[in-house]
């Protein structure tokens, strides 16, 4: 029988922060995939190589981790005072599912670079030398991100000496601002703390009842104390990702926390919302050795945080979760703030499996509701490959 040949689609493979993904300009996608729906999802699944029962994504661009199973679609912004619209798709590895429910904070650092290099930013906004300020509309969550992209001789400067724990080689620094990151997404309660509390007693059948901070900033996140679930906060990936019982426990916590946050109506819906919320556990500072072999001293950090993404412990820290950490740390009484010493602060440095990260956030109460104007962190980004991806013409 005759088989449909492959088609090729212009694409760029980029690293942003401690993640990497396949970037597309909206107008370069096949017509059927230029609008949200089954055709778009099927195309992106095939590009990445999912669903893969072997959990390897050998037949696609994915790297078989939550950090590398990602897609981005960009277009000139239809929003006033913005340059580019940014849509993020987290592709499931083993299921035929693309999750559009949240942002990727790490890949946010690459959006400005791609937008400039692909003509999505007006040339008048790009200095010949200096820093281009790219105004990004994050379409998944309806928020503004400001990327400060270094420019040399009219082109994006990618090389540099900025080092980021979790990334092997140095690159140019890209400062990213997440404006008003307390999300007001559908089903999220329209509040930074959807339950109205800084700390809740979260009852999880089969696990127990323990304290939790449920916050909607950067990305919906469930914070628990490491000690309450049998951990120290110094764990690396192997300690959790190789333990099926632990992974099931965290998924159960995530499901019941999602219901408590109003993100889903019942725990059975969690399987269709894999990207959000995140689960993270916190602890007071302690000495540990990062996955690279680098020694992290208790004095180097304000607290320890470990977070799970798409069912596995993240090798470093998701950028959006870092926003949640920075925001929660700035609010006295949250579990994150208490682990960091319980003092008022507008920046925090936390330890993660690959090293440390600093994030700044300033929070305040307005009419009894907590709000944060912006969260700031430094990342880096780099083009790894550009050209075309190929997929069978009948795969979407």
N, C-alpha and C positions, 0 to 999 in steps of 0.2 A: 504494500500500500504506500501511497505517497505521503510524505511528511512535510509539514509546513516548515519552511526555513526559518532561521533566526533573524531577528531584526536588531538593529543597533540604535541605542539611545544615548545622546550626549550626557555625560556624567562626570563628576569629579569625586575622587575618593580622598577624604580629608580627615585629619586628626584635629580635634578641638578639645583642649584640656586633656583629661585622661580617657576620652572616648574617641571613637572614629566611626565614620558612616559614609554612605553614598549620598552625594548632594546633586539635586536636579534643579534646573530652571523650569518653572511650570510650563512655559511655552514649548519646551523641548520634549515633554512627555507625549506619548501617543494620545490622540484626541479623546479616546474613551477614558483615559486615565487623568485627564486634566480637570475632572470634576470628582468630588468625593464619592466613593461607592465601591461595589464589589470589584470592578475592573481595576481600579487603582490599587486596591489591597492585593489582588491577585498578582498584579505586576510587581509590586514591591516585594511580596513574598518570594517570587521567582528570582528576582535580582539578588536577594540576600541568601536564598537557598533554603527556604523553609516551606512547609514543616519538614523537619528532618528527624526521623525516629532514631537515628544514630547520634543525634546531638552534636554534630560536627560542622554542619553547613558546608560540606566539601564542594557541593555543586552550586556555589553562589559566593557572593562577596562577603558574607557574614563571617565573623570570627568565633562563633559558638559561645559567646559570653554576652551578658546584657550590655556591656560597654561597647561591643562591636557589632551588634545586630540592630543597626539604626539607619534611618533614612530621613532626608530633609528635602523639602520642596520650597523653593524661594521664588518670589515674583516682585515686581515693582509694587510698592504699597498703594492700596486704595484708600488708606487712612491719611487724613490731614496731618501734616508735620511729621510724617514718617517716610523713610526711604525704601524699606523692604518689608514684605510680609513673609513670615517664617512659620512654616508648618512642620512639625516633627512627628514621625511615625516610629514607634518602638515595635520592632518585629519579633514576634514570639519565635523561639528556636524550634520547638517541637510541636507546635499547634498552628493551624492555618488562621492566624490572627494577627492583625496589626492594631496596636493600642494607640489611639489618638487622644487619650485623656489628660496628658500632661506635657511638660516641656523637658528638654534635655539641657541642663545648665552648662555642661561641658561643651557640647557642640555649639552653644550660643556664641562661644568665643570665635568660632570659625565662620559664623554667618556674615559678619561684616566684611571679612576678607574675600569670601566668595562673591558677595554682592558687588564689591568694588571691581574685582577682576572680571566679572561677567556683565558689566555695564548696567547694573541695576541701581546704581547710585549716580545722581547727576554729577557730571564732571566738575561743575562749579563748587561742589562741596569737598573736593579732593585736593589737598594742597600738593604742591610739587615735592616739598619736603616738610615733614612734621607729622601731625596726627589727624587722621580723618575721624570725625565723629559720625557714626552711622546709627540712625534712629530706626530701631527694629520693632515691628509689631509682631508679638508672639501670638499667633492666631489660635493655638490650642487653648490657651488660658486667658486670652484677651488682656495681655499686659505689654508694657513698653520695656524694652531693653536697650541700653545705650552701649555700643561697642566703640572703644577707642583704639583705632587700628593704625599702627605706625606706617608711614609712607616714606619711601626713599626714591628720588628721581621719578616721581609720579606713579610708582608701583608699590604694591603691598610689600612691606619688609617682613620676611618670615624668619630669617636667621637672626640670632642674638645670643645673649648670655643669661637669659632668664631661666632659672631652674625650677621645675615643678615636680614635687614628689609624686611618683607614680608614672612619670614620663622619663625615658632613659636619657634623651639628649636635650640640651638647652635650645631655646628658640627665642624669638622676639616676644616681649611681654605685651599682652592685650588686656587692658583693664575693662571689666564688664560691670555695668550698673544695672541692677534689677529694680525698676521703679515700682513703688507701691506693690510689693510682692505678696501681700496678703491676698490670696486668691478669693474671688467671689464666684467660683464656677458653679455650674448647675448641680444641685444636690449637695453643695458644700456648706450650706447654712449661711452664706454671705458674711461670714465672720472669720477673723483670724483663729479664734477658738470656737469651733462650731458647737461645743457643748456649753459654752459660757464659762467654763472653768479652766484655770491654769493647770490644774492636776485633777485627774479623775481616778476613781477606782474602777479598773477595767476587769470585768469578769469574763474569763475565757474557759469554757468547759474543757476539761481534760488537762488544763494547764494550771489554772488557779486564778486568784484575784490579786491584782497588784496595781501599784500606782502607774499612771501614764499621763503624759502630756500630749494632747491631740491638737496639732496645729496645722493651719492652712496658710503657709507662707513659702513661696518658691515652688513647693509641691506639697500636697497633703502628706503629713508624716506623723507616725506614732512613735513617740519616744518612751522607753521604759528604762528602769535602772538595771544595769548588767547583773548585779548581785541578786535581784529578785527572780531572775530566770537562770541562775546558775553559772554566770560568766563573770570575768574580771574586767573586760574592756580592752585587754591586751591581745585578744585572739587575732590570728591571721586566717586566711581563707580556708586552709586545710582543716582547721579545728572545727569548722561548721559545715563547709560544703561537702565534706566526706562523711557526714553524719546524717543519714536520712531522717532519723527521728527528730533531730534538731531542726532540719529544714521544714518538716511537717509542723513542728511546734510554731515556728515563725509564721508559716502560712496561715495557721489557725488564728494566731494573734492578729495578723493583718486583716483577715476576714471579719473578725468580731470588732476590731477597731474601725474598719471601714463602715460597718453598720452604725456604730456609735457616733461616727462623724457625719452620718447622713449621706454618705457617698453612694451606698447601695441599700436596698430595702431588706435583703436577707443574705446570709453568708454564702448561699449557693451562687450568687452573682459575682463573687470575687474572682472566679476563674475567668470571667470575661472582662475583667479590669485588672490586668496583671501589672501595669506600669505604676498605678497609684492605688492606694497610698503606699508609701514606703514604711518600713519598720527599722528603727535604729535603737541601739542600747548604749547607755552612757555610764561613765564611771569617773571618779576623781583621778587626777594625774598619777601615773605610775611609770616606772622604767620598763621598757620593752625593746625588742629588736624588730625593726621593720622587715618586710618581705625581701628587701634588697640587701639585708645584712647591716643596715645603718642602725646604730644605737640611738634610741630616743630616750632622753632623760625626762624624769617627771618635771624637772624645772623648765623644760623646753615647751611645755604645753599648759593650757588652762584646764583642760579635761580630755578624756578619751571618748571617741565615738566610733562605733562600728555600725554599718548600715547594709541592709539587704536590698537588692534590686532584681526584679524578675525571678525571685525565688532563690537567689544565691547571695552570699556575702560578697559585697563589692570589693575589688582589689585596692581601691583608694577611697574616693568619696564622690558621689554624684554632685554636680554643681548646684542643682536645685535643692538637694538635701542640705548642702552647705549653707544656702540661703536660709533654710528652716532652722539650722543650727545657730547661725548668727543672730537671727531674729529672736529665737527662744532664749538665747544666752543674754540678750539685752533686757529681758523682762523678768524682774525679780519674782521668784517663787516657782518658775517652771523647773522641771527636773533637769533640764540642760543648764539653767542658771545655777541651780543648787550644786550640781556636780562641778561647776566652774568656780565655786566658792561663795555663791549667793550674793555677790556684790553687783552694783550697777556698773555697766560697761557698754561701750559702743563698738567694741571689736573683741574677737576671741580667736585664739590659736588652739586648734584641737589636733589630737593625734589620731591617725587612721592607719590601716594596715600597711600603707606604703610610706608613711612619714607624717608630715604635719601640713596644715593649711591654715591660713589666716583669712577671716572674713569679717567685714565690718557691717554694722547695722545700727540704726538709731530708732528706738521705739518710744512711743508716747501714748497716753490715754486721752481720747477725745470723746466727751459725752459718755464716759464709762466703757467705751470700746477701745481695745488696743489697736494701734496702727503703726506702720513703719513706712517712712518716706522712701527709703531705698536701701538695698544691700549691695555691697561692693566687694569684688574679689579680682585677683589677677590670674589669668590663665595664659595659654599660648595656643597657637594654631599653625597648621602647615598643610599644604597640598602634598599628598602622597602620590597621586596619579590622576591624570586627566585624559579624557578621550571619550570612549564609548563603553557602555555595558551592553551585553548581548543576551537576549532571551528568546526562546522559541516563540514564533509569531502567534501561536494559538494558546499561549499560557495565561492570557488575561481576557 
